[in-house]
Amino acid sequence: MPPPDNKFVAKAKAILEANDRNGYTVPTHRLYPFQWNWDSAFVAMGFAQFDVDRAFRELERLVEGQWADGMIPHIVFHDLSGADSYYPGPAVWGTSHTVATSGITQPPVFAIALRAVHDAAAAVDPAAANARTLPLYEAALKWQRWWYAARDPENTGLVALLHPWESGSDNSPAWDIALARVPTTTIKPVVRKDTNHVAAAMRPHDQDYARFIHLVETYADAGWDPAQQWATAPFKIAEIQTTAILLKAGEDLARFAADFGRASDAADLAALNARTRAALLAQWRPALNRFVSRDLVSGADVDASTHAGFVPVLALDLDAPVARAMVAEMARWSAGKLGGLPTTEPGTPIWEPKRYWRGPVWAVINWLLINGLHRNAHPAFADQLREATLAVIETTAGFAEYFDPDTGEGCGGGDFSWTAAAYLCLRG
Ligand code: 2M8
């Protein structure tokens, strides 16, 4: 690996600064002109490397979109001036929050980011860091409770997604069976804008979009009420990547609760975390060397071979043989590939190296896995993923949205915020 090259660090910072829109960061110009939930959490960790004030600001601006029931939506439409370059905009969502927002959520990386931002700030001024963190801790805890109340009403310990966009892995093969049950009919016509910016071959199919919008219209009809949505959802997956991120968030919140002397919060979080830890561990499938999600409509395991099966490493302390088996499987998928771990298993019928979440490598997924690999005492494979991520950015792909693992080519949107943030944090 070459020594740190200031040129790339400077470029990564410049991307975050160029994508700044008055305190929040758009994922990329035009293709995604608003504030996205988990993108902002990753971005805040990137900013924390060089500007903690701006890092806190990113999280504060996201919280402006928090609903009264605690949900933090997946998009906050702060400024509608760029609205004509993105679909679906506020009119399709039909939600009623004061700042326009979408009506679904995204993986709760927020509390993990808050921990990182707080710790960077506390190294300089602990009292000021705590004061700035406290309201964000309250917001994150409220969202944590929302997840359990709205998305695990039967107290299984696993939280469910009602829309593929909630996973952040929009068109993953993990959703193929469940999504095929969702009708392609929509009340209003689907007017895609994404393929004006990016080649259609790199994006979800029109049929996927029809189903995405059918689900949006179904939940809008349910008045965006969580209980009504739960009762009527045609798509309902108890999902392991989101649950693992929620558990890691729960651990970070529990540490804050202890630091802030919030004994009753700490007790609640400990109970929730314990339930989720046990439920997640039960999703390990030794025959696959991966964890699996559950389709709550059919009751079946979701056994498509996608990266999500490895993300629980982020939040669990695995038995050594389980961790070894998982690492061997990840090594098999990434052997001979560029950029790190492909999002589906190469060489299988579902594998599409350029089509969005159906095969390409994503820097933020590598980043989550790297953290989990260190936690589980696999520093060598963690370093391999880290070096592959940095190398693909520095040599072939630049700061693209994602990478083709066969060619190392950058795909999707350019000058992408979370790729820049991942670079800054992994380069260190
Ligand atoms: C992608 O998702 C949005 C919908 O939320 C889209 O395709 O329109 C995903 O990659 C998602 O994970 C990401 O948060 C978002 C913005 O980068 O783009």
Residues whose N, C-alpha, C, O or C-beta is under 5 A from the ligand:
A	BS01	2M8	P27 Y32 W36 D39 W165 G168 S169
